[in-house]
Amino acid sequence: MILAIEGNFAYSFVLGVLAAVNPCGFVLLPTYLIFFLGTREEPNLSTAERLRRALIVSSGISIGFLAIFFVIGVISRLFTQWIELNAKYASLAIGVVLLVGGARMLTGWTPKFASPQMNGVQSKTFRATIIYGLAYAVASIGCTIGFLTTAVFGSIALNGFVSGVFSILLYGLGMAMLVTALTVSLAFAKTGLVTVIKSRLNIIQRLGAFFVTLTGVYLIFYWWAAISETRSTKFVARIERWQTRVASFLQQQGAFRLAIVLSIIVATAIVLSRRKVDAQS
């Protein structure tokens, strides 16, 4: 019995990691990372400050993502099929919003939360990342709700309420840790690239805008094919192949190895981000 419960926990964690790179919302992750890389910051930020900001931003994404899945999870399983059938329309709408927003950004428009930090801008950034996390989850529901309801929440019926709660927490932890590890790794790299970024910030911002636009196009094509029941385009099929390779690589690592690597990255970022705080106190 213990071995069965441990297996379910490991499986729930891996499912959470894979939820971050699901085929429906796969392009939203690199888009978010590239946009974060090109976001303007106050000049001369230290590594600790940059890592602390990365932790805040990634926590916003995770909160938004998990909020949607928590709500979905507590809804009766009677609604699962209805959600699967109708999530595609919301995802298509998200694609349109990203396409329009990306097109505006390509013309030079910059969202307020991506401007240099001033009074209230940091809180706007956090709220914006939560909203992005919500959109990320909605776009991903069509590909992940089956696993969530049958494998994760199904453990409540198989092993009891406590086991189910742990499975849910580990599912969320898997997704949150992957996103956080990637964000803080990028923030750490950004410290070393700061001189390059300063001289080429406009190029990186344009690249971010391009990815936002591309993500919108991908979601529109992906979900339009699902709604109209037509064959996916070569563009969508190619990205799906990339997603499959990434998901296969992560799955091959196993829960134990993934947990160790992601924990080390996140723990290191937390320790380094607190150095300045400790020095000031």
Contacts in CASP RR format, 6 or more apart in sequence:
PFRMAT RR
TARGET T0000
AUTHOR 0000-0000-0000
METHOD contacts of the structure
MODEL  1
MILAIEGNFAYSFVLGVLAAVNPCGFVLLPTYLIFFLGTREEPNLSTAER
LRRALIVSSGISIGFLAIFFVIGVISRLFTQWIELNAKYASLAIGVVLLV
GGARMLTGWTPKFASPQMNGVQSKTFRATIIYGLAYAVASIGCTIGFLTT
AVFGSIALNGFVSGVFSILLYGLGMAMLVTALTVSLAFAKTGLVTVIKSR
LNIIQRLGAFFVTLTGVYLIFYWWAAISETRSTKFVARIERWQTRVASFL
QQQGAFRLAIVLSIIVATAIVLSRRKVDAQS
1 159 0 8 1.000
4 159 0 8 1.000
5 159 0 8 1.000
5 163 0 8 1.000
8 151 0 8 1.000
8 155 0 8 1.000
8 158 0 8 1.000
8 159 0 8 1.000
8 163 0 8 1.000
8 167 0 8 1.000
9 166 0 8 1.000
9 167 0 8 1.000
9 170 0 8 1.000
9 255 0 8 1.000
10 254 0 8 1.000
10 255 0 8 1.000
10 256 0 8 1.000
11 151 0 8 1.000
11 255 0 8 1.000
12 151 0 8 1.000
12 152 0 8 1.000
12 155 0 8 1.000
12 166 0 8 1.000
12 167 0 8 1.000
12 168 0 8 1.000
12 170 0 8 1.000
12 171 0 8 1.000
13 170 0 8 1.000
13 171 0 8 1.000
13 173 0 8 1.000
13 174 0 8 1.000
13 255 0 8 1.000
13 258 0 8 1.000
13 259 0 8 1.000
14 174 0 8 1.000
14 250 0 8 1.000
14 251 0 8 1.000
14 254 0 8 1.000
14 255 0 8 1.000
14 258 0 8 1.000
15 147 0 8 1.000
15 148 0 8 1.000
15 151 0 8 1.000
15 152 0 8 1.000
15 171 0 8 1.000
16 170 0 8 1.000
16 171 0 8 1.000
16 172 0 8 1.000
16 173 0 8 1.000
16 174 0 8 1.000
16 175 0 8 1.000
16 178 0 8 1.000
17 174 0 8 1.000
17 175 0 8 1.000
17 177 0 8 1.000
17 178 0 8 1.000
17 250 0 8 1.000
17 258 0 8 1.000
18 147 0 8 1.000
18 247 0 8 1.000
18 250 0 8 1.000
18 251 0 8 1.000
19 65 0 8 1.000
19 69 0 8 1.000
19 140 0 8 1.000
19 144 0 8 1.000
19 147 0 8 1.000
19 148 0 8 1.000
19 171 0 8 1.000
19 172 0 8 1.000
19 174 0 8 1.000
19 175 0 8 1.000
20 29 0 8 1.000
20 174 0 8 1.000
20 175 0 8 1.000
20 178 0 8 1.000
20 179 0 8 1.000
21 29 0 8 1.000
21 178 0 8 1.000
21 243 0 8 1.000
21 246 0 8 1.000
21 247 0 8 1.000
21 250 0 8 1.000
22 140 0 8 1.000
22 143 0 8 1.000
22 144 0 8 1.000
22 243 0 8 1.000
22 247 0 8 1.000
23 143 0 8 1.000
23 240 0 8 1.000
23 243 0 8 1.000
23 244 0 8 1.000
24 91 0 8 1.000
24 139 0 8 1.000
24 140 0 8 1.000
24 141 0 8 1.000
24 142 0 8 1.000
24 143 0 8 1.000
24 144 0 8 1.000
24 222 0 8 1.000
25 136 0 8 1.000
25 139 0 8 1.000
25 140 0 8 1.000
25 143 0 8 1.000
25 219 0 8 1.000
26 239 0 8 1.000
26 240 0 8 1.000
26 242 0 8 1.000
26 243 0 8 1.000
26 246 0 8 1.000
27 211 0 8 1.000
27 214 0 8 1.000
27 215 0 8 1.000
27 216 0 8 1.000
27 218 0 8 1.000
27 219 0 8 1.000
27 239 0 8 1.000
28 132 0 8 1.000
28 135 0 8 1.000
28 136 0 8 1.000
28 139 0 8 1.000
28 140 0 8 1.000
28 215 0 8 1.000
29 136 0 8 1.000
29 179 0 8 1.000
29 182 0 8 1.000
30 211 0 8 1.000
31 208 0 8 1.000
31 211 0 8 1.000
31 212 0 8 1.000
31 214 0 8 1.000
31 215 0 8 1.000
32 61 0 8 1.000
32 132 0 8 1.000
32 136 0 8 1.000
33 182 0 8 1.000
33 183 0 8 1.000
33 186 0 8 1.000
34 204 0 8 1.000
34 207 0 8 1.000
34 208 0 8 1.000
34 211 0 8 1.000
35 114 0 8 1.000
35 208 0 8 1.000
35 211 0 8 1.000
35 212 0 8 1.000
36 54 0 8 1.000
36 57 0 8 1.000
36 183 0 8 1.000
36 186 0 8 1.000
36 187 0 8 1.000
37 186 0 8 1.000
37 190 0 8 1.000
37 197 0 8 1.000
37 204 0 8 1.000
38 114 0 8 1.000
38 197 0 8 1.000
38 201 0 8 1.000
38 204 0 8 1.000
38 205 0 8 1.000
38 207 0 8 1.000
38 208 0 8 1.000
39 114 0 8 1.000
39 125 0 8 1.000
40 110 0 8 1.000
40 114 0 8 1.000
40 115 0 8 1.000
40 116 0 8 1.000
40 201 0 8 1.000
40 205 0 8 1.000
41 50 0 8 1.000
41 53 0 8 1.000
41 116 0 8 1.000
41 117 0 8 1.000
42 116 0 8 1.000
42 117 0 8 1.000
45 53 0 8 1.000
46 276 0 8 1.000
47 188 0 8 1.000
47 191 0 8 1.000
47 272 0 8 1.000
48 272 0 8 1.000
48 273 0 8 1.000
48 274 0 8 1.000
48 275 0 8 1.000
48 276 0 8 1.000
48 277 0 8 1.000
49 273 0 8 1.000
49 276 0 8 1.000
50 187 0 8 1.000
50 188 0 8 1.000
50 190 0 8 1.000
50 191 0 8 1.000
51 184 0 8 1.000
51 187 0 8 1.000
51 188 0 8 1.000
51 269 0 8 1.000
51 272 0 8 1.000
51 273 0 8 1.000
52 273 0 8 1.000
52 274 0 8 1.000
53 122 0 8 1.000
53 187 0 8 1.000
54 180 0 8 1.000
54 183 0 8 1.000
54 184 0 8 1.000
54 186 0 8 1.000
54 187 0 8 1.000
54 269 0 8 1.000
55 180 0 8 1.000
55 183 0 8 1.000
55 184 0 8 1.000
55 269 0 8 1.000
55 270 0 8 1.000
55 273 0 8 1.000
56 122 0 8 1.000
56 125 0 8 1.000
56 126 0 8 1.000
57 125 0 8 1.000
57 126 0 8 1.000
57 129 0 8 1.000
57 183 0 8 1.000
58 129 0 8 1.000
58 176 0 8 1.000
58 179 0 8 1.000
58 180 0 8 1.000
58 182 0 8 1.000
58 183 0 8 1.000
58 184 0 8 1.000
59 176 0 8 1.000
59 180 0 8 1.000
60 126 0 8 1.000
60 129 0 8 1.000
60 130 0 8 1.000
60 133 0 8 1.000
61 129 0 8 1.000
61 130 0 8 1.000
61 132 0 8 1.000
61 133 0 8 1.000
61 136 0 8 1.000
61 179 0 8 1.000
61 183 0 8 1.000
62 133 0 8 1.000
62 172 0 8 1.000
62 175 0 8 1.000
62 176 0 8 1.000
62 179 0 8 1.000
62 180 0 8 1.000
63 130 0 8 1.000
63 133 0 8 1.000
64 130 0 8 1.000
64 131 0 8 1.000
64 132 0 8 1.000
64 133 0 8 1.000
64 134 0 8 1.000
64 136 0 8 1.000
64 137 0 8 1.000
65 133 0 8 1.000
65 134 0 8 1.000
65 136 0 8 1.000
65 137 0 8 1.000
65 140 0 8 1.000
65 175 0 8 1.000
65 176 0 8 1.000
65 179 0 8 1.000
66 137 0 8 1.000
66 172 0 8 1.000
66 175 0 8 1.000
66 176 0 8 1.000
67 130 0 8 1.000
67 134 0 8 1.000
67 137 0 8 1.000
68 133 0 8 1.000
68 134 0 8 1.000
68 137 0 8 1.000
68 138 0 8 1.000
68 141 0 8 1.000
69 137 0 8 1.000
69 141 0 8 1.000
69 144 0 8 1.000
69 148 0 8 1.000
69 171 0 8 1.000
69 172 0 8 1.000
70 168 0 8 1.000
72 83 0 8 1.000
72 141 0 8 1.000
72 145 0 8 1.000
72 148 0 8 1.000
72 149 0 8 1.000
73 148 0 8 1.000
73 149 0 8 1.000
73 153 0 8 1.000
73 168 0 8 1.000
75 83 0 8 1.000
77 149 0 8 1.000
77 153 0 8 1.000
80 145 0 8 1.000
80 146 0 8 1.000
80 149 0 8 1.000
83 141 0 8 1.000
83 142 0 8 1.000
83 145 0 8 1.000
84 141 0 8 1.000
84 142 0 8 1.000
84 145 0 8 1.000
84 146 0 8 1.000
87 138 0 8 1.000
87 141 0 8 1.000
87 142 0 8 1.000
87 145 0 8 1.000
88 142 0 8 1.000
88 223 0 8 1.000
88 226 0 8 1.000
88 227 0 8 1.000
89 223 0 8 1.000
89 227 0 8 1.000
90 138 0 8 1.000
91 138 0 8 1.000
91 139 0 8 1.000
91 141 0 8 1.000
91 142 0 8 1.000
91 219 0 8 1.000
91 222 0 8 1.000
91 223 0 8 1.000
92 219 0 8 1.000
92 220 0 8 1.000
92 223 0 8 1.000
92 224 0 8 1.000
92 227 0 8 1.000
94 135 0 8 1.000
94 138 0 8 1.000
94 139 0 8 1.000
94 216 0 8 1.000
94 219 0 8 1.000
95 139 0 8 1.000
95 215 0 8 1.000
95 216 0 8 1.000
95 217 0 8 1.000
95 219 0 8 1.000
95 220 0 8 1.000
95 223 0 8 1.000
96 216 0 8 1.000
96 220 0 8 1.000
97 135 0 8 1.000
97 216 0 8 1.000
98 212 0 8 1.000
98 213 0 8 1.000
98 215 0 8 1.000
98 216 0 8 1.000
98 219 0 8 1.000
99 213 0 8 1.000
99 216 0 8 1.000
99 217 0 8 1.000
99 220 0 8 1.000
101 109 0 8 1.000
101 212 0 8 1.000
101 213 0 8 1.000
102 209 0 8 1.000
102 210 0 8 1.000
102 212 0 8 1.000
102 213 0 8 1.000
102 216 0 8 1.000
103 213 0 8 1.000
105 111 0 8 1.000
105 205 0 8 1.000
105 208 0 8 1.000
105 209 0 8 1.000
105 212 0 8 1.000
105 213 0 8 1.000
106 206 0 8 1.000
106 209 0 8 1.000
106 210 0 8 1.000
106 213 0 8 1.000
108 209 0 8 1.000
110 205 0 8 1.000
111 128 0 8 1.000
112 121 0 8 1.000
112 124 0 8 1.000
113 121 0 8 1.000
113 124 0 8 1.000
113 125 0 8 1.000
113 127 0 8 1.000
113 128 0 8 1.000
114 125 0 8 1.000
114 205 0 8 1.000
115 121 0 8 1.000
117 125 0 8 1.000
139 219 0 8 1.000
148 171 0 8 1.000
152 164 0 8 1.000
152 167 0 8 1.000
152 168 0 8 1.000
152 171 0 8 1.000
153 164 0 8 1.000
153 167 0 8 1.000
153 168 0 8 1.000
154 164 0 8 1.000
154 167 0 8 1.000
155 163 0 8 1.000
155 164 0 8 1.000
155 167 0 8 1.000
156 163 0 8 1.000
156 164 0 8 1.000
156 165 0 8 1.000
156 167 0 8 1.000
174 258 0 8 1.000
174 262 0 8 1.000
177 259 0 8 1.000
177 262 0 8 1.000
177 263 0 8 1.000
177 266 0 8 1.000
178 250 0 8 1.000
178 258 0 8 1.000
178 262 0 8 1.000
180 262 0 8 1.000
180 265 0 8 1.000
180 266 0 8 1.000
180 269 0 8 1.000
181 261 0 8 1.000
181 262 0 8 1.000
181 265 0 8 1.000
181 266 0 8 1.000
184 265 0 8 1.000
184 266 0 8 1.000
184 269 0 8 1.000
185 265 0 8 1.000
187 269 0 8 1.000
188 269 0 8 1.000
190 197 0 8 1.000
197 204 0 8 1.000
217 235 0 8 1.000
218 235 0 8 1.000
218 236 0 8 1.000
218 239 0 8 1.000
221 232 0 8 1.000
221 233 0 8 1.000
221 235 0 8 1.000
221 236 0 8 1.000
222 232 0 8 1.000
222 236 0 8 1.000
224 230 0 8 1.000
225 231 0 8 1.000
225 232 0 8 1.000
225 233 0 8 1.000
225 236 0 8 1.000
232 240 0 8 1.000
250 258 0 8 1.000
253 261 0 8 1.000
END
